[in-house]
Amino acid sequence: MTPPEPWKSLYRRYRPQRFGEVRGQDHVTRTLRNEVRDGRVTHAYLFSGPRGTGKTSTARILAKALNCAAPVDGEPDGTCASCVAIAEGSSLDVHELDAASNNGVDAMRDLVSRAALGTPGRWKVYIVDEVHMLSAPASNALLKTLEEPPGHVIFVLATTDPQKVLPTIRSRAQHFEFRLLPTELIAEHLRWVADDAKLDLSPADLDRVARRGHGSARDALSVLDQVAAAGGLEDEAEAADEVIEALCERDAGRALVAIAQRTAAGLDARQVTRDLLERLRQVFLATMARSLVGLPDEELARVEDQARRLGPAAIVRAMEALGDALVAMRDAPDPRVLLEVALVRQCRPDADISPAALLERIERLERGQSGRGATDSGQDEPPGAEPKAARPADRARAALGGVRAAPPTPAKAPDPEPPSTEPPSSTEPPSSTEPQQNNEPPSRAAPAPEPAGSFPTRDELTLAWGDVVLAALPQRAKVRFGGGHFVGVDDTWATFALPNSVHRDRCEECRPDVEQALASHFGRPVPLRLVVIEPGTPPAPDHPSAQPDDEIDLSDLRDAPAAEVASPVDHVMQIFEGAEVVED
Ligand SMILES: [Zn+2]
């Protein structure tokens, strides 16, 4: 497709010019049109609704219709001098103030004083966008004018948050609520636009663009613009599809690669998660009500196949986990970590609860015992407030049937409990001292000290990172390392990727902190190799040595510390909950 020159954005080009062209807001436009036709307009309107639903466009159409030299049945003709001037933004009859960027009383006084002057047209229309963001004095200045409006003046107050508009202002305005558009309506509009603009896009592409609009015709047209400029659509559905396939195959590595590709391409982890949830919703609907999925036939068949392979329980579990992750992402320094943890966990339903979380629980129990006696409960204590017992993680790993290591005292031989989804209960004894029947080999009864467990896999690293380690890092390391992720491991290294070399160099400075935290968690050294991941480069496969060995620097090898001690900064941070360390 070749865009006409000069290129005008589709949103501007196809901005509605008449009431009849505003999509999905008939309940508003019909009333306005009748009021114009019958000469019943009021002095103040409040247009509320989500962004991109046509509030400002409708306000301008109202201005046009009121001042049109030859209106037809309440609609502007679009061709008279006034209509043309308003469409061009050069009319003296329409004034716009964006309260989001200019919320002061001076701007409002200026607007109000102009409202009192004579006007070349019959009506002066003042459009105040995001009116809820006006300062209190500006709101009061506006209110005064609304109380005694000049006869030829109309205010259109637009807001995404009507509850924050002064009630005294709200009560003086006729309130219209704009709604998000159904995807099908947007898709219909896009098909018309694509046809008119001669864009060569498949119906599936247009459906995808429509969903991307999330109920806003404006946003959908912006996406369509990008598609037109790029010559194709970054297929988020396909990327989401790849992750769903990974979930079906229980292949955590594949899921992480797909996520890394999306984020390396510059996509926000939240958006990736939303796309995934949208796809999962379709998979879920395919199990319930096929007709509601709203996909072309070939895609529907694929979604149904995935629904069959995943099963309803796993679909619901995945939706819950991703929904929780999305909520937690609001405060997370690195939202992608939460996404990765959620996905890896979904790929390992056998454990019911992640090994890392189980390790953490056992560690907590042990700390509680060593500090307060064996009968004490596993209640949470201030996190990281005291040094950990020696290598609880090793014993936990042994308890999980993984690597065996020596418990600190013979009396506390590990007693594996079946993995459970229940949180640790304060009423349960943390562990029984009775020998339990299990399938453990006899070596467990007489454990011999071993130097370290096997090197953690990338999945284990990713889980531990998101669940425990990242949060426990000293603030400086936390901030710097938050922007990266594990891309691979071999038997001696974990490879950690960062977005650019500056970032990597800064991370290099606190690499020892991170290695110490990892060693403490896994009970063995976990040396890190920090690499820069180029945008678009998929991470190396999970295992083994995908990186050239000649980069290894033996001087980077270091021993694991015996225990992890919280830094003074961490202590301060824990005491002042919600405080932030300002880096540098
Ligand atoms: Zn006109």
Residues whose N, C-alpha, C, O or C-beta is under 5 A from the ligand:
A	BS01	ZN	C68 A69 A70 P76 D77 G78 T79 C80 C83
